[in-house]
Amino acid sequence: MQTVVETIASNTKLITVAYLSDVSGIPRKTLYKHVKSGSLPSYQIGGAIWIEPRDAAKWFRDHSTQN
């Protein structure tokens, strides 16, 4: 079974906050706060927020409470 980080990192295209929320269980509102603060790198294209899978995987590794 893949971990959240492995699932995210396996993507080859930009991903959305909704996708991250679905695979991690972290509320969208919380993820959007991290996007807004800049701690979760993202791109805004039109009205949508897009995230590089490698950036999201790194963010999850850096903010993980598991060792």
N, C-alpha and C positions, 0 to 999 in steps of 0.2 A: 504494500500500500504506500502510495506517495505521500510525502509530507506536503504541507501547504506551500512551502518554499519550492519544492521540486515541481509541484503542479504549476505554479506561477512561472518559474524559470523555463519550463518546457514550451511555453508559448513563443511563437516566432513573429507575431504581430503585436501592435500596441493593444493594451487592454484598458478596460474601464474601471472606474470605482465600483460600479455595480458588480462586475465580475469579481473583483477583489473581495468585496463584501460577501458574495455568495460562497466563494471557496474558503474564506477564512472565518466567517461568522462575526467579523467585526462590523458594527453598524456603519452604514454609509456616512452618516453624519460625522462620526469619529474620523473616518478616512478623509472626508472633505476638509475637516479641520487641519489635518496634517498636510494636505495639499495646499491649503490656503497659507499655512505658516511656512511652507517651503521645505519642511522636513521630509515630505514624500514628493520627489521630483515628478513634474508632470508637464504636459503641453495642453494648451487650450486651442482647439481648432473649431472655429465657429462657436457653437454653444456647448460643445462636448469637451470633457476632460479626458485626456489619453495619457497612459503611463507606459514606459518601456518595461517589459517584463523583468529585465536584469536589475533595473532600479527598484522595482517593487520587491523582488526577491531579496536584494540587499537590505532594503528598509525592514522587511520582516525579520531577517537574521539579526540586524542591529537592535531591533526592539523586542526580540523574543525574551520571554521570561524563563525559557527552558535552557539548560546548559547542554 
